[in-house]
Amino acid sequence: MGDYHFIYKDLDGASTQWDDIQTKLGNLPPKPPAFKPPSFTPASDPDSIPKDKSWIDSKTNDELEDLEDDLDDDRFLQEYRKKRLAEIQEAAKVLRFGSVTPISGSDFVREVSQAPSDVWVVVILYKDGIPECGVLMQCIEELATMYPATKFVKIISTDCIPNYPDSNLPTLLVYNSGAVKGNYVGMSSFGRRCTPEGVALVLCQSDPVLNDGHSRDEESRQAVIDGVRKRFIEKIVADHEEKDDDSSSD
């Protein structure tokens, strides 16, 4: 007779009922599990990312310029690009000052009298070696960093006004639209103690001279006054706490 014994091969990793019985009896070793390939995750396509507000926000100004041709058919992206560029330009406009710029007599007309009508200019007349000038200069330098939309310049007094008496120093001049809006001679205008807060209050008594670039006109003036009052209160509280600490340590 022929040999009718057949060996049935199942799928790799699968087991028959007979194999299961033999494995339980210990006649066959446990069969390894069937091979399963790892799941496939396609690589992300940059072009498939939704071009929404967050996508635009992640782009720099140069990248937005490069994308101009691709955005021609998308009205939303064109409008958003214009808005973003306008915001960048406005931020640059706010930060155009931020420090006290030294000028000479020949610069005065260009830097002060011909400044744009929306810019307030604060001019300090000073001379080196006069202590009061140094005190007011420190206050002006601090205000210049706090209010970068206001232009601050300094000029040696006799370069601005020939034979200007030293007894009038320091002097602050405030200009807007080519006209003098304020004139503060000497330190008496700023109280017994000349502080940045005191100078800010004097400058903003009637006009929105100081501007941080985020407010305009009367809103700016009121914001300065509110901020100065808040800092005054914080300083008073800090001084009292320091005195209490000193007395307790004694």
Salt bridges, closest charged atoms under 4 A:
ASP57 OD2 - LYS53 NZ 3.16
GLU65 OE1 - ARG81 NH2 3.09
GLU68 OE1 - ARG81 NH2 3.87
GLU90 OE2 - ARG216 NH2 3.48
ASP107 OD1 - ARG110 NH2 3.14
GLU111 OE2 - ARG110 NE 3.50
GLU111 OE1 - LYS151 NZ 2.67
ASP118 OD2 - LYS93 NZ 3.33
ASP166 OD1 - LYS127 NZ 3.13
GLU197 OE2 - ARG231 NE 3.67
GLU197 OE1 - LYS235 NZ 3.11
GLU218 OE2 - ARG221 NH1 2.69
